[in-house]
Amino acid sequence: MKKLKVFMNKAGLNLTEKNYEAPKPNLWEGRKSPTELGVQYWRQQVKFSNLVKPGPENSKSKIGLLGYTCDEGVKRNNGRIGAAAGPDEIRIELARLAFHKVSQSITDFGNLLCVDRDLVGCQNSLATVSERLLDFNIFPIILGGGHDMAYGHFKGIQKGLQKRGVSKIGIINFDAHFDLRPVEKEPNSGTPFNQILTEHPHEVRYFALGIQKASNTKELFAIAKQKKVKYLFNDKCELANFDLVTLKINDFLDGIEALYVTIDLDGFSSAYAPGVSAPSPLGFAPEFAFKVLHHLLESKKVVALDVAEMNPTFDRDRSTAQLAARIIDSFVMNI
């Protein structure tokens, strides 16, 4: 296998101390456990790799964590800013969780920063790193950050899979919003899936789970129809309807070769996820989302995951950060 150092140096990342933050081991601290017990917690399993000064030691990791510390898109979309601080809060909660799959190697690759409001630059960096991680068969898990990261993440996934001859990609988005707004002056957190479907009208299928009618205009429903977007309203996203949901998901999965899963925490009820840009009491419950996620993983088509809109400014008792961490933990334990 190529050395990760050579690999990243040729990636054209153009990362510097200005737009990139190396991983911080101090986020992964907590209660000590006896050495003879081996790995007991996430914090003991995670290794670190600096993308500006990478070494070869983590080139065989199975999972790569990367922070997208940007909420410029949320600001442009008139949302509540603060999600740029989300990735590190998710790491703190992950560090505290018990770890039950020691064969699953994990590397924290640090954070991408949005400098001088350069949202597109941050998205491009994310695209390049995501592509390179896939080239190394490292499963990307991106911590957000605004949901505009979906555009950059998808670009990297698409380029990485293209090298493997994979062209039919599905996106399942757990979200109260379509995020299908047309780009007018600048992209924002409400435009990523319009951008993706406009650029890849034939290769990409999009399915949104948890759509709330009151949170999406008639224009957005018209765009969804035009672009053949599949969706389920939030009142259908309940365990009581699980058979119906899986029937529709299975039909969706049959038409794709690979699946990118993106989770906007505002899709959950604000009872579980108050720390988001646009909270709603009418979102779905964690039990529903976790069961669907496990079903998706059983398809063996999932190639990447991200968790968006974790906003510590508005969190209560760290419940949203904990939910994000538990989503990632469940994913990693079941990949």
C-alpha positions as CSV (number, residue, x, y, z in Angstrom):
1,M,0.0,0.0,0.0
2,K,1.2,3.5,-0.7
3,K,2.3,5.6,2.2
4,L,-0.3,8.0,3.4
5,K,2.3,10.7,3.5
6,V,3.1,10.5,-0.2
7,F,-0.6,10.0,-1.0
8,M,-1.7,13.2,0.8
9,N,1.3,15.3,-0.5
10,K,0.1,14.5,-4.0
11,A,-3.5,15.2,-3.2
12,G,-3.4,18.9,-4.0
13,L,-5.0,19.8,-0.7
14,N,-3.2,23.1,-0.2
15,L,-3.9,22.9,3.5
16,T,-2.0,25.2,5.9
17,E,-2.2,26.1,9.5
18,K,-4.7,28.8,8.4
19,N,-7.4,26.5,6.9
20,Y,-6.6,23.3,8.7
21,E,-6.5,22.3,12.4
22,A,-4.5,19.2,13.4
23,P,-6.3,16.6,15.6
24,K,-6.3,17.5,19.3
25,P,-5.6,14.5,21.6
26,N,-6.8,16.4,24.6
27,L,-10.4,16.1,23.3
28,W,-10.1,12.3,23.7
29,E,-9.4,12.1,27.4
30,G,-11.4,10.7,30.3
31,R,-11.5,8.1,33.0
32,K,-8.4,5.8,33.1
33,S,-8.8,2.1,32.9
34,P,-6.3,-0.6,33.8
35,T,-3.9,-1.3,30.9
36,E,-4.4,-5.1,31.2
37,L,-8.1,-4.7,30.2
38,G,-7.2,-3.4,26.8
39,V,-9.4,-1.0,24.8
40,Q,-12.5,-0.1,26.9
41,Y,-13.4,3.3,25.4
42,W,-13.4,5.2,22.1
43,R,-10.6,7.4,23.4
44,Q,-8.3,4.5,23.6
45,Q,-9.0,3.3,20.1
46,V,-8.6,6.5,18.2
47,K,-5.3,7.4,16.6
48,F,-4.3,10.8,15.1
49,S,-2.9,11.9,11.7
50,N,-2.0,15.4,10.7
51,L,-3.0,16.1,7.1
52,V,-0.4,18.9,6.7
53,K,2.4,16.7,8.1
54,P,1.1,13.1,7.6
55,G,2.9,10.0,8.4
56,P,2.4,6.4,7.2
57,E,1.3,5.0,10.5
58,N,-2.4,5.3,10.0
59,S,-2.7,4.4,6.3
60,K,-4.5,1.2,7.2
61,S,-7.2,2.7,9.3
62,K,-10.7,1.5,8.5
63,I,-12.5,4.7,9.7
64,G,-11.5,8.3,9.2
65,L,-13.0,11.1,11.3
66,L,-12.8,14.6,9.8
67,G,-14.4,17.8,11.1
68,Y,-16.0,20.4,8.9
69,T,-15.8,23.4,11.2
70,C,-17.9,25.8,9.0
71,D,-21.3,27.4,9.5
72,E,-20.9,30.1,6.9
73,G,-23.6,28.4,4.8
74,V,-25.9,28.4,7.8
75,K,-25.4,32.1,8.2
76,R,-26.1,32.7,4.5
77,N,-29.3,30.7,4.9
78,N,-30.4,32.8,7.9
79,G,-30.0,30.0,10.4
80,R,-28.7,30.0,13.9
81,I,-24.9,30.0,13.7
82,G,-22.7,28.0,16.0
83,A,-22.3,24.6,14.2
84,A,-18.7,25.4,13.4
85,A,-18.0,24.3,17.0
86,G,-19.9,21.1,16.6
87,P,-17.2,18.6,15.5
88,D,-15.1,18.9,18.7
89,E,-18.1,18.6,20.9
90,I,-19.0,15.4,19.1
91,R,-15.5,14.1,19.7
92,I,-15.7,14.8,23.4
93,E,-18.8,12.7,23.6
94,L,-17.4,9.9,21.5
95,A,-14.4,9.7,23.8
96,R,-16.6,8.8,26.7
97,L,-18.4,5.9,25.0
98,A,-17.5,2.3,25.6
99,F,-15.9,0.7,22.6
100,H,-17.0,-2.8,21.6
101,K,-15.3,-3.6,18.3
102,V,-11.5,-3.5,18.7
103,S,-11.0,-4.8,15.1
104,Q,-12.3,-1.4,13.9
105,S,-9.3,1.0,13.6
106,I,-10.1,4.7,13.7
107,T,-8.1,7.8,12.9
108,D,-8.9,11.4,13.7
109,F,-7.7,13.6,10.8
110,G,-8.5,16.9,12.5
111,N,-10.6,19.8,11.2
112,L,-11.1,21.7,8.0
113,L,-11.6,25.4,8.6
114,C,-13.6,28.0,6.7
115,V,-11.3,31.0,6.3
116,D,-12.5,34.5,5.2
117,R,-16.0,33.2,4.5
118,D,-14.6,31.0,1.8
119,L,-17.3,28.3,1.9
120,V,-16.5,26.9,-1.5
121,G,-12.8,26.6,-0.6
122,C,-13.8,24.6,2.5
123,Q,-16.1,22.4,0.5
124,N,-13.3,21.8,-2.1
125,S,-10.9,20.7,0.7
126,L,-13.5,18.3,2.0
127,A,-14.0,16.9,-1.4
128,T,-10.3,16.2,-1.9
129,V,-9.8,14.6,1.5
130,S,-12.9,12.5,1.2
131,E,-11.8,11.3,-2.2
132,R,-8.3,10.4,-0.9
133,L,-9.8,8.5,2.1
134,L,-11.9,6.4,-0.2
135,D,-8.8,5.8,-2.3
136,F,-7.2,4.2,0.7
137,N,-10.4,2.3,1.6
138,I,-10.9,4.4,4.7
139,F,-14.6,5.0,5.4
140,P,-15.1,8.8,5.8
141,I,-17.2,10.0,8.7
142,I,-17.5,13.8,8.5
143,L,-18.5,15.8,11.6
144,G,-20.4,19.1,11.1
145,G,-20.7,21.9,10.7
146,G,-23.4,23.2,8.4
147,H,-25.2,20.9,6.0
148,D,-23.5,22.7,3.1
149,M,-20.8,20.1,3.7
150,A,-22.9,17.6,1.9
151,Y,-21.9,19.1,-1.5
152,G,-18.2,18.9,-0.8
153,H,-18.5,15.4,0.7
154,F,-20.5,14.1,-2.2
155,K,-18.0,15.6,-4.7
156,G,-15.2,13.6,-3.0
157,I,-17.4,10.4,-2.9
158,Q,-18.3,10.7,-6.5
159,K,-14.7,11.1,-7.7
160,G,-13.5,8.3,-5.5
161,L,-16.1,5.9,-6.6
162,Q,-15.7,6.8,-10.2
163,K,-12.2,5.3,-10.1
164,R,-13.8,2.0,-9.0
165,G,-16.2,2.1,-12.0
166,V,-19.2,3.0,-9.7
167,S,-21.5,5.6,-11.2
168,K,-25.0,5.1,-9.7
169,I,-24.9,6.7,-6.3
170,G,-27.8,7.1,-3.9
171,I,-28.1,9.7,-1.2
172,I,-30.3,9.2,1.9
173,N,-30.8,12.3,3.9
174,F,-32.4,12.3,7.4
175,D,-33.7,15.8,7.5
176,A,-36.7,18.1,8.0
177,H,-35.7,20.0,4.9
178,F,-35.1,19.1,1.2
179,D,-32.1,21.5,1.0
180,L,-33.0,21.9,-2.7
181,R,-32.9,25.7,-2.9
182,P,-31.5,27.0,-6.2
183,V,-28.1,28.8,-5.9
184,E,-28.8,32.5,-6.4
185,K,-25.8,34.6,-5.5
186,E,-23.9,32.1,-3.3
187,P,-24.3,28.5,-2.2
188,N,-25.5,28.0,1.4
189,S,-26.7,25.2,3.7
190,G,-30.0,25.1,1.9
191,T,-28.6,24.4,-1.6
192,P,-26.3,21.3,-1.5
193,F,-28.7,18.7,-3.0
194,N,-29.9,21.0,-5.7
195,Q,-26.3,21.5,-6.7
196,I,-25.6,17.8,-6.7
197,L,-28.7,16.8,-8.7
198,T,-28.2,19.6,-11.2
199,E,-24.6,18.5,-11.8
200,H,-25.4,14.8,-11.9
201,P,-29.0,14.5,-13.1
202,H,-28.7,10.9,-14.3
203,E,-26.3,9.2,-12.0
204,V,-27.6,10.3,-8.6
205,R,-30.8,9.3,-6.7
206,Y,-31.9,11.3,-3.7
207,F,-34.3,10.2,-0.9
208,A,-35.1,12.5,2.0
209,L,-36.6,11.0,5.3
210,G,-38.4,13.3,7.7
211,I,-39.5,16.1,5.5
212,Q,-41.8,18.6,7.2
213,K,-44.4,20.3,5.1
214,A,-44.3,23.5,7.1
215,S,-40.5,23.8,6.7
216,N,-40.5,23.5,2.9
217,T,-42.1,25.9,0.4
218,K,-44.2,25.0,-2.6
219,E,-41.2,25.9,-4.8
220,L,-39.1,23.3,-3.0
221,F,-41.8,20.6,-3.5
222,A,-41.9,21.5,-7.2
223,I,-38.1,21.2,-7.5
224,A,-38.3,17.8,-5.7
225,K,-40.9,16.7,-8.2
226,Q,-38.9,18.0,-11.2
227,K,-35.7,16.2,-10.0
228,K,-37.6,13.0,-9.1
229,V,-36.7,13.2,-5.4
230,K,-38.1,10.5,-3.2
231,Y,-39.2,11.5,0.3
232,L,-41.3,10.6,3.3
233,F,-43.0,13.1,5.6
234,N,-42.0,13.2,9.2
235,D,-45.4,11.7,10.3
236,K,-44.5,8.5,8.4
237,C,-41.1,8.2,10.0
238,E,-42.2,6.2,13.0
239,L,-41.4,2.6,14.1
240,A,-45.1,1.7,13.5
241,N,-44.5,2.4,9.8
242,F,-41.2,0.6,9.6
243,D,-42.3,-2.0,7.1
244,L,-43.6,0.7,4.8
245,V,-40.4,2.7,5.2
246,T,-38.1,-0.3,4.4
247,L,-40.2,-1.2,1.4
248,K,-39.6,2.2,-0.1
249,I,-36.0,2.2,0.9
250,N,-35.4,-1.2,-0.6
251,D,-36.9,0.0,-3.9
252,F,-34.5,3.0,-3.7
253,L,-31.5,0.8,-3.0
254,D,-32.2,-1.5,-5.9
255,G,-31.4,1.3,-8.3
256,I,-28.0,2.2,-7.0
257,E,-24.5,0.8,-6.5
258,A,-23.3,2.8,-3.5
259,L,-25.0,4.9,-0.8
260,Y,-24.0,8.1,0.9
261,V,-25.9,8.7,4.2
262,T,-26.2,12.2,5.5
263,I,-27.9,13.1,8.8
264,D,-29.1,16.6,9.6
265,L,-29.7,16.6,13.3
266,D,-32.7,19.0,12.9
267,G,-34.6,16.0,11.5
268,F,-34.9,14.7,15.1
269,S,-37.5,16.2,17.4
270,S,-36.0,19.1,19.4
271,A,-36.8,17.0,22.5
272,Y,-33.7,14.9,21.5
273,A,-31.8,17.5,19.4
274,P,-32.3,21.1,20.7
275,G,-28.8,22.1,19.6
276,V,-29.4,22.6,15.9
277,S,-29.8,25.5,13.5
278,A,-33.6,25.0,12.9
279,P,-35.1,23.0,15.8
280,S,-38.6,21.5,15.6
281,P,-40.7,19.5,18.1
282,L,-42.2,17.4,15.3
283,G,-39.1,15.6,14.1
284,F,-38.5,11.8,14.3
285,A,-37.3,9.9,17.4
286,P,-33.8,8.3,17.7
287,E,-35.2,4.8,17.8
288,F,-36.6,5.2,14.3
289,A,-33.4,6.6,12.9
290,F,-31.2,4.0,14.4
291,K,-33.4,1.1,13.1
292,V,-33.3,2.6,9.6
293,L,-29.6,3.1,9.8
294,H,-29.0,-0.5,10.7
295,H,-31.2,-1.6,7.8
296,L,-29.2,0.6,5.4
297,L,-25.9,-1.0,6.7
298,E,-27.3,-4.4,6.0
299,S,-27.4,-3.5,2.3
300,K,-23.6,-3.4,2.3
301,K,-23.8,-0.4,0.0
302,V,-23.0,2.4,2.4
303,V,-19.7,4.1,1.6
304,A,-19.7,7.3,3.7
305,L,-21.5,9.1,6.5
306,D,-21.8,12.7,7.8
307,V,-23.6,14.3,10.7
308,A,-24.6,17.9,10.2
309,E,-25.8,21.0,12.2
310,M,-24.5,20.1,15.7
311,N,-24.8,23.5,17.3
312,P,-23.3,23.5,20.9
313,T,-24.5,27.1,21.4
314,F,-28.1,25.9,21.7
315,D,-27.6,22.4,23.1
316,R,-29.1,21.4,26.5
317,D,-27.2,19.0,28.8
318,R,-25.1,18.1,25.8
319,S,-28.0,16.0,24.5
320,T,-27.5,16.8,20.8
321,A,-23.8,16.2,21.0
322,Q,-24.4,12.9,22.7
323,L,-27.0,11.9,20.1
324,A,-24.5,12.6,17.3
325,A,-21.9,10.6,19.1
326,R,-24.2,7.7,19.6
327,I,-25.2,7.7,15.9
328,I,-21.5,7.5,14.9
329,D,-20.8,4.8,17.5
330,S,-23.7,2.7,16.2
331,F,-22.5,3.1,12.7
332,V,-19.0,2.1,13.4
333,M,-20.0,-0.9,15.5
334,N,-22.2,-2.2,12.6
335,I,-20.1,-1.4,9.5
